[in-house]
């Protein structure tokens, strides 16, 4: 667990720290984690709601799409160990809306 935090801390752009921690500890796929919005994260309940994913089309364009299956739409628990990092990320890099 410590190694993941160390890797996340080494990112040149601090915005990616939360991405790495969520992908690792909440078992989110790349397309799911990059499609998240602030409204998908509930710090109080310690959950992330997966509603969409970003997919790359053959031409290289990225588009929002629903998960491939109904089971892909889900709510995932966030471990308490990464909550402070998510709070910091939300405070630094997102608006209140």
C-alpha positions in Angstrom: 0.0 0.0 0.0 2.8 2.4 0.8 4.4 1.9 -2.6 1.2 3.1 -4.3 1.2 6.3 -2.2 4.9 6.8 -3.1 4.2 6.3 -6.8 1.3 8.7 -6.6 3.5 11.3 -4.8 6.1 11.2 -7.6 3.7 12.3 -10.3 4.9 15.5 -11.9 1.4 16.8 -12.0 -0.4 16.6 -8.6 -3.8 16.2 -10.3 -2.9 12.6 -11.1 -2.4 11.6 -7.5 -6.1 11.1 -6.9 -6.5 9.3 -10.2 -3.8 6.7 -9.3 -5.2 6.2 -5.8 -8.8 5.8 -7.0 -7.8 3.5 -9.8 -5.8 1.3 -7.4 -7.9 1.2 -4.3 -11.4 1.5 -5.7 -10.6 -0.9 -8.6 -11.7 1.6 -11.3 -10.8 1.1 -14.9 -8.9 3.8 -16.8 -11.9 5.0 -18.8 -14.0 5.1 -15.6 -11.6 7.1 -13.5 -10.9 9.7 -16.1 -14.7 10.2 -16.7 -15.4 11.0 -13.1 -17.0 14.3 -12.1 -17.0 15.9 -8.7 -20.7 15.0 -8.3 -19.7 11.3 -8.6 -17.7 11.4 -5.4 -19.4 11.3 -2.0 -16.7 11.9 0.6 -19.2 11.6 3.5 -20.4 8.1 2.4 -16.9 7.2 1.1 -18.3 6.1 -2.3 -17.7 6.8 -6.0 -20.6 6.4 -8.5 -19.5 5.0 -11.8 -22.0 6.2 -14.5 -19.9 6.8 -17.6 -16.6 6.0 -19.1 -14.4 7.7 -21.7 -13.7 5.5 -24.7 -11.3 6.1 -27.6 -12.8 5.8 -31.0 -10.9 4.4 -34.0 -10.0 7.9 -35.2 -8.5 8.8 -31.8 -11.3 10.9 -30.5 -12.4 10.4 -26.9 -16.1 10.3 -26.1 -18.2 9.8 -23.0 -20.2 6.6 -23.1 -22.2 4.4 -20.7 -20.3 1.4 -19.3 -20.4 -1.7 -21.5 -22.9 -3.5 -19.3 -25.5 -2.7 -16.7 -23.2 -4.1 -14.1 -20.7 -1.4 -15.0 -22.9 1.2 -13.6 -22.2 0.9 -9.9 -21.3 2.6 -6.6 -17.8 1.7 -5.3 -16.5 2.1 -1.7 -13.5 4.4 -1.2 -11.0 3.2 1.4 -10.6 5.6 4.3 -6.9 5.7 3.7 -7.3 7.7 0.4 -10.1 10.1 1.6 -7.7 12.8 2.7 -6.0 12.7 -0.7 -9.4 13.0 -2.5 -10.5 15.9 -0.2 -7.2 17.7 -1.1 -7.7 17.0 -4.8 -11.3 18.3 -4.7 -10.2 21.4 -2.8 -7.3 22.2 -5.1 -8.5 21.2 -8.6 -12.3 21.4 -8.7 -15.0 23.9 -8.2 -17.8 23.5 -5.8 -20.4 22.7 -8.5 
